[in-house]
């Protein structure tokens, strides 16, 4: 295992915000993007945390991200909107879309927004957690697909064809109770988890990736040598992950109807294909106000009672307790808020290089 360092969240967030501003981001997108990444680390999803800063800096230099740009509402019709992210920071443009959808849901009961020209949007659970905290049900997905796209093979195939294409759903609960927040990729693991294992010089669990030869492997380096993620469900039920990945891409592609430029989320064109037809990319956000269907307080109480009943189910052998979706993230935030965030050497060295480049001070690591 490579050396790691422990950092407090506050100073680390300050550094990340300053790096975003140095890359050209205005104060509000820089602050929101830094907050999002640190919340991902605090929630235990290091794959979507500050490890992404080197990626975002490289994409800015390559012209794939324009941190100084701001998203705009390109088209509005009733309870729907098309948001043009304009290659701005995806963490900010997706929150912009969510805020639009939440305001629309409060007016009309339900609202949806599609986002085109988006950069990487981070951890989807961050968006559905926010909606749930404000009493709204939400669904968020981001999809990229087509020849040479992403890191996941098509079910039954050997070539990369999809991004991890995650889905997240959030449901509010009664005051004092944890909401239900599901967030999962349509691949067995997300590419970011491979990235973290590589940074830690660790092996992956079995049956998560294949190497360039198509054979299963646990070595994360094999993914970056031309291997691929496998669809959720593996050999037995991979058609389910495949179907969800395709649905994510096609629903996200609502953003492309009048502008077929497949700006791929997180620059997910991994291979140049001689036939790029069929490439899709987009973000889709839905917000729902339970009050449109009855007493919202009753709904939140029902949700809390259901999740409490789920937690009372006797745990399986070798399992300490039954948890509900989003509960482990809540517990991890409390723990890491106290103890700090551990960064592998590859990650903190990347941050050191960015800090030095912009003449910024690295935070002091904790003991």
KOLVOLO-93303 format. One record per residue (C-alpha): chain; residue in one letter; x, y negated, z negated; residue number from 1. Coordinates in steps of 0.05 Angstrom, whole numbers, padded with zeros to 5 digits, always signed. Each point is the difference from the previous one (the first is absolute). Layout:
N
A|a|X|Y|Z|NUM;
...
***
This chain:
367
A|x|+00000|+00000|+00000|1;
A|x|+00025|-00070|+00017|2;
A|x|+00009|-00052|-00055|3;
A|x|-00061|-00041|-00018|4;
A|x|-00012|-00065|-00037|5;
A|x|-00057|-00023|-00043|6;
A|x|-00031|-00068|+00011|7;
A|x|-00056|-00040|-00033|8;
A|x|-00058|-00014|+00047|9;
A|x|-00002|-00076|-00009|10;
A|x|+00071|-00017|+00021|11;
A|x|-00003|+00051|+00057|12;
A|x|-00064|-00031|+00026|13;
A|x|+00032|-00069|-00002|14;
A|x|+00058|+00024|+00042|15;
A|x|-00046|+00033|+00051|16;
A|x|-00042|-00063|+00006|17;
A|x|+00062|-00041|+00011|18;
A|x|+00024|+00048|+00054|19;
A|x|-00067|-00005|+00036|20;
A|x|+00004|-00076|-00003|21;
A|x|+00072|+00003|+00027|22;
A|x|-00026|+00043|+00058|23;
A|x|-00048|-00057|+00016|24;
A|x|-00064|+00017|-00037|25;
A|x|-00042|-00057|-00030|26;
A|x|-00008|+00002|-00076|27;
A|x|-00068|+00034|-00002|28;
A|x|+00016|+00059|+00047|29;
A|x|+00068|+00008|-00034|30;
A|x|-00031|+00002|-00069|31;
A|x|-00056|+00048|+00020|32;
A|x|+00048|+00046|+00036|33;
A|x|+00049|+00002|-00058|34;
A|x|-00057|+00014|-00049|35;
A|x|-00025|+00057|+00044|36;
A|x|+00068|+00034|+00005|37;
A|x|+00013|-00005|-00075|38;
A|x|-00069|+00026|-00016|39;
A|x|+00016|+00060|+00044|40;
A|x|+00063|+00013|-00039|41;
A|x|-00036|-00009|-00066|42;
A|x|-00055|+00047|+00023|43;
A|x|+00051|+00055|+00014|44;
A|x|-00001|-00006|+00076|45;
A|x|+00072|-00019|+00011|46;
A|x|-00009|+00019|+00073|47;
A|x|-00041|-00064|+00010|48;
A|x|+00040|-00044|-00047|49;
A|x|+00063|-00041|+00006|50;
A|x|+00033|+00055|+00040|51;
A|x|-00037|-00032|+00059|52;
A|x|+00038|-00066|-00004|53;
A|x|+00057|+00024|+00044|54;
A|x|-00052|+00023|+00052|55;
A|x|-00037|-00066|-00001|56;
A|x|+00065|-00039|+00007|57;
A|x|+00022|+00043|+00059|58;
A|x|-00068|-00007|+00033|59;
A|x|+00003|-00076|-00009|60;
A|x|+00068|-00002|+00034|61;
A|x|-00027|+00043|+00057|62;
A|x|-00060|-00047|+00009|63;
A|x|-00050|+00054|-00019|64;
A|x|-00023|-00040|-00061|65;
A|x|-00010|-00076|-00002|66;
A|x|-00001|-00016|-00075|67;
A|x|-00015|-00074|+00014|68;
A|x|-00065|+00018|+00036|69;
A|x|-00068|+00000|-00034|70;
A|x|-00060|+00044|+00017|71;
A|x|-00062|-00031|+00031|72;
A|x|-00072|+00020|+00011|73;
A|x|-00001|+00011|+00075|74;
A|x|-00074|+00018|+00005|75;
A|x|-00059|+00003|-00048|76;
A|x|-00069|+00029|+00009|77;
A|x|-00046|+00007|-00060|78;
A|x|+00033|+00047|-00049|79;
A|x|+00059|+00018|+00045|80;
A|x|+00064|-00034|+00017|81;
A|x|+00061|+00012|+00044|82;
A|x|+00063|-00024|-00036|83;
A|x|+00062|-00015|+00041|84;
A|x|+00059|+00011|-00046|85;
A|x|+00046|-00032|+00052|86;
A|x|+00057|+00046|-00024|87;
A|x|+00000|-00034|-00067|88;
A|x|+00017|+00038|-00064|89;
A|x|-00049|+00058|+00000|90;
A|x|-00006|+00000|-00076|91;
A|x|-00029|-00070|+00005|92;
A|x|-00042|+00007|+00063|93;
A|x|-00036|+00062|-00026|94;
A|x|-00016|-00035|-00066|95;
A|x|-00025|-00059|+00042|96;
A|x|-00046|+00049|+00036|97;
A|x|-00023|+00032|-00065|98;
A|x|-00016|-00068|-00030|99;
A|x|-00042|-00016|+00062|100;
A|x|-00036|+00067|-00005|101;
A|x|-00014|-00008|-00075|102;
A|x|-00029|-00069|+00010|103;
A|x|-00044|+00027|+00056|104;
A|x|-00023|+00059|-00043|105;
A|x|-00022|-00047|-00055|106;
A|x|-00042|-00038|+00050|107;
A|x|-00028|+00057|+00041|108;
A|x|+00011|+00064|-00038|109;
A|x|+00053|+00028|+00047|110;
A|x|+00055|-00029|+00044|111;
A|x|+00056|+00027|+00042|112;
A|x|+00063|-00028|+00032|113;
A|x|+00048|+00029|+00052|114;
A|x|+00071|-00026|+00001|115;
A|x|+00044|-00001|+00063|116;
A|x|+00074|-00016|+00009|117;
A|x|+00016|+00022|-00070|118;
A|x|+00066|+00017|-00033|119;
A|x|+00007|+00054|-00053|120;
A|x|-00055|-00009|-00052|121;
A|x|+00029|+00036|-00060|122;
A|x|-00039|+00041|-00051|123;
A|x|-00073|+00003|+00019|124;
A|x|-00021|+00012|-00072|125;
A|x|+00020|-00071|-00016|126;
A|x|-00058|-00026|+00042|127;
A|x|-00053|+00048|-00025|128;
A|x|+00022|-00012|-00072|129;
A|x|-00012|-00074|+00009|130;
A|x|-00069|+00011|+00030|131;
A|x|-00019|+00048|-00056|132;
A|x|+00024|-00050|-00052|133;
A|x|-00049|-00049|+00030|134;
A|x|-00058|+00049|-00002|135;
A|x|+00000|+00020|+00074|136;
A|x|+00006|+00067|+00035|137;
A|x|+00053|-00001|+00055|138;
A|x|+00031|+00042|+00055|139;
A|x|+00066|-00017|+00033|140;
A|x|+00037|+00038|+00054|141;
A|x|+00059|-00015|+00046|142;
A|x|+00015|+00042|+00061|143;
A|x|+00054|+00005|+00053|144;
A|x|-00001|+00054|+00053|145;
A|x|+00023|+00020|+00069|146;
A|x|+00060|+00029|+00037|147;
A|x|+00064|-00011|-00039|148;
A|x|-00036|-00035|-00057|149;
A|x|+00010|+00007|-00074|150;
A|x|+00030|+00059|-00036|151;
A|x|-00054|+00054|+00000|152;
A|x|-00010|+00056|+00049|153;
A|x|-00068|+00013|+00030|154;
A|x|-00031|+00064|-00029|155;
A|x|+00022|+00057|+00045|156;
A|x|+00054|-00043|+00033|157;
A|x|+00074|-00015|-00010|158;
A|x|+00005|-00074|+00021|159;
A|x|-00012|-00060|-00044|160;
A|x|-00067|-00030|+00015|161;
A|x|-00028|-00033|-00063|162;
A|x|+00020|-00044|-00057|163;
A|x|-00017|+00024|-00070|164;
A|x|-00067|-00036|+00012|165;
A|x|-00023|-00005|-00073|166;
A|x|-00070|-00011|-00027|167;
A|x|-00018|-00033|-00066|168;
A|x|-00067|-00005|-00034|169;
A|x|-00016|-00039|-00063|170;
A|x|-00061|+00002|-00045|171;
A|x|-00011|-00046|-00060|172;
A|x|-00019|+00027|-00068|173;
A|x|-00033|-00029|-00062|174;
A|x|+00039|-00053|-00039|175;
A|x|+00058|+00033|-00037|176;
A|x|+00000|+00062|+00043|177;
A|x|+00051|+00015|+00054|178;
A|x|-00025|-00006|+00072|179;
A|x|+00006|+00057|+00050|180;
A|x|+00057|-00016|+00048|181;
A|x|+00020|+00052|+00051|182;
A|x|+00059|-00013|+00046|183;
A|x|+00030|+00054|+00043|184;
A|x|+00035|+00010|+00067|185;
A|x|-00025|+00049|+00052|186;
A|x|+00069|+00032|+00001|187;
A|x|+00020|+00047|-00057|188;
A|x|+00046|-00056|-00025|189;
A|x|+00009|-00070|+00026|190;
A|x|+00064|-00021|+00035|191;
A|x|+00016|-00046|-00058|192;
A|x|+00006|+00061|-00046|193;
A|x|+00052|+00028|+00048|194;
A|x|+00035|-00067|-00002|195;
A|x|+00003|+00002|-00076|196;
A|x|+00026|+00071|-00001|197;
A|x|+00054|-00020|+00049|198;
A|x|+00020|-00060|-00043|199;
A|x|+00004|+00046|-00061|200;
A|x|+00037|+00054|+00039|201;
A|x|-00054|+00049|-00022|202;
A|x|-00036|+00056|+00035|203;
A|x|-00074|-00002|+00020|204;
A|x|-00053|+00051|-00022|205;
A|x|-00010|+00058|+00049|206;
A|x|-00047|-00007|+00060|207;
A|x|+00001|-00076|+00004|208;
A|x|+00044|-00011|+00061|209;
A|x|+00030|+00037|+00059|210;
A|x|+00069|-00010|+00029|211;
A|x|+00017|-00018|+00072|212;
A|x|-00004|+00074|+00017|213;
A|x|-00072|+00005|-00025|214;
A|x|+00019|+00043|-00060|215;
A|x|-00022|-00019|-00071|216;
A|x|+00054|-00034|-00041|217;
A|x|+00007|-00035|-00068|218;
A|x|+00058|-00045|+00022|219;
A|x|-00024|-00072|+00010|220;
A|x|+00058|-00014|+00047|221;
A|x|-00032|+00049|+00050|222;
A|x|-00060|-00046|+00006|223;
A|x|+00044|-00058|+00021|224;
A|x|+00039|+00045|+00047|225;
A|x|-00063|+00011|+00042|226;
A|x|-00044|+00042|-00045|227;
A|x|-00071|-00017|-00019|228;
A|x|-00053|-00001|-00055|229;
A|x|-00053|+00055|+00002|230;
A|x|-00075|-00014|-00004|231;
A|x|-00035|+00006|-00067|232;
A|x|-00023|+00072|-00008|233;
A|x|+00060|+00032|+00034|234;
A|x|-00007|+00063|+00042|235;
A|x|-00065|+00021|-00034|236;
A|x|-00040|-00065|+00001|237;
A|x|+00042|-00051|+00038|238;
A|x|-00059|-00013|+00046|239;
A|x|-00029|-00041|-00057|240;
A|x|+00060|-00046|-00006|241;
A|x|+00002|-00004|+00076|242;
A|x|-00074|-00020|+00004|243;
A|x|+00008|-00053|-00054|244;
A|x|+00062|-00028|+00034|245;
A|x|-00036|-00005|+00067|246;
A|x|-00061|-00032|-00033|247;
A|x|+00046|-00052|-00034|248;
A|x|+00033|-00018|+00066|249;
A|x|-00065|-00004|+00039|250;
A|x|-00036|-00042|-00053|251;
A|x|+00061|-00045|-00008|252;
A|x|+00000|-00008|+00076|253;
A|x|-00065|-00041|-00005|254;
A|x|+00051|-00057|-00009|255;
A|x|+00028|+00014|+00069|256;
A|x|-00062|-00002|+00044|257;
A|x|+00013|-00068|+00031|258;
A|x|+00075|-00001|-00011|259;
A|x|+00030|+00068|+00016|260;
A|x|+00070|-00017|-00024|261;
A|x|+00012|+00058|-00048|262;
A|x|+00041|-00039|-00050|263;
A|x|+00018|+00061|-00042|264;
A|x|-00004|-00003|-00075|265;
A|x|+00070|-00002|-00029|266;
A|x|+00031|+00006|+00070|267;
A|x|-00020|+00072|+00005|268;
A|x|+00023|+00012|+00071|269;
A|x|+00054|+00050|-00016|270;
A|x|+00011|+00028|+00070|271;
A|x|-00007|-00033|+00067|272;
A|x|-00050|+00041|+00040|273;
A|x|-00002|+00003|+00076|274;
A|x|-00075|-00003|-00007|275;
A|x|-00020|-00047|-00057|276;
A|x|-00075|+00002|+00017|277;
A|x|-00044|+00014|-00060|278;
A|x|+00039|-00040|-00051|279;
A|x|-00044|-00030|-00053|280;
A|x|+00010|-00041|-00063|281;
A|x|-00042|-00040|-00049|282;
A|x|-00024|-00012|-00070|283;
A|x|-00073|+00006|-00021|284;
A|x|-00030|-00025|-00065|285;
A|x|-00071|+00009|-00027|286;
A|x|-00029|-00032|-00064|287;
A|x|-00067|+00019|-00029|288;
A|x|-00039|-00034|-00056|289;
A|x|-00038|+00052|-00041|290;
A|x|-00051|-00054|-00017|291;
A|x|-00026|+00007|+00071|292;
A|x|-00028|+00068|-00019|293;
A|x|-00024|-00012|-00071|294;
A|x|+00026|-00018|-00069|295;
A|x|+00075|-00006|+00007|296;
A|x|+00011|+00009|-00075|297;
A|x|-00037|+00066|+00002|298;
A|x|+00043|+00023|+00058|299;
A|x|+00064|-00017|-00036|300;
A|x|-00026|+00037|-00062|301;
A|x|-00016|+00061|+00043|302;
A|x|+00070|-00001|+00029|303;
A|x|+00031|-00005|-00069|304;
A|x|-00043|+00057|-00026|305;
A|x|+00017|+00044|+00059|306;
A|x|+00075|-00010|-00008|307;
A|x|-00004|+00012|-00075|308;
A|x|-00035|+00066|+00016|309;
A|x|+00055|+00018|+00049|310;
A|x|+00053|-00012|-00053|311;
A|x|-00037|+00048|-00047|312;
A|x|+00008|+00058|+00048|313;
A|x|+00047|+00051|-00032|314;
A|x|+00069|-00005|+00031|315;
A|x|+00031|+00056|+00040|316;
A|x|+00057|+00041|-00028|317;
A|x|+00064|-00041|-00007|318;
A|x|-00039|-00065|+00009|319;
A|x|-00004|-00047|-00060|320;
A|x|-00064|-00036|+00018|321;
A|x|-00046|-00017|+00058|322;
A|x|+00010|-00071|+00028|323;
A|x|-00042|-00041|+00048|324;
A|x|+00027|-00035|+00063|325;
A|x|+00037|-00063|-00020|326;
A|x|+00011|+00021|-00072|327;
A|x|+00073|+00021|+00008|328;
A|x|+00016|-00067|+00032|329;
A|x|-00032|-00037|-00059|330;
A|x|+00041|+00040|-00050|331;
A|x|+00064|-00008|+00040|332;
A|x|-00010|-00076|+00003|333;
A|x|-00005|-00002|-00076|334;
A|x|+00061|+00043|-00009|335;
A|x|+00044|-00034|+00052|336;
A|x|-00022|-00068|-00025|337;
A|x|+00032|+00019|-00066|338;
A|x|+00060|+00040|+00023|339;
A|x|+00018|-00032|+00067|340;
A|x|+00005|+00022|+00073|341;
A|x|+00055|+00048|+00019|342;
A|x|+00031|-00013|+00069|343;
A|x|+00046|+00050|+00034|344;
A|x|+00068|-00025|+00020|345;
A|x|-00017|-00006|+00074|346;
A|x|-00059|-00046|-00017|347;
A|x|+00035|-00047|-00049|348;
A|x|+00059|-00005|+00047|349;
A|x|-00046|-00021|+00056|350;
A|x|-00029|-00053|-00046|351;
A|x|+00070|-00023|-00019|352;
A|x|+00018|-00009|+00073|353;
A|x|-00063|-00041|+00013|354;
A|x|+00012|-00042|-00062|355;
A|x|+00071|-00013|+00021|356;
A|x|-00022|-00018|+00071|357;
A|x|-00047|-00053|-00026|358;
A|x|+00044|-00021|-00059|359;
A|x|-00051|+00024|-00051|360;
A|x|+00015|+00028|-00069|361;
A|x|-00013|+00074|-00012|362;
A|x|-00037|+00012|-00066|363;
A|x|+00040|+00032|-00055|364;
A|x|-00016|+00074|-00008|365;
A|x|-00028|+00025|-00065|366;
A|x|+00038|+00047|-00045|367;
***
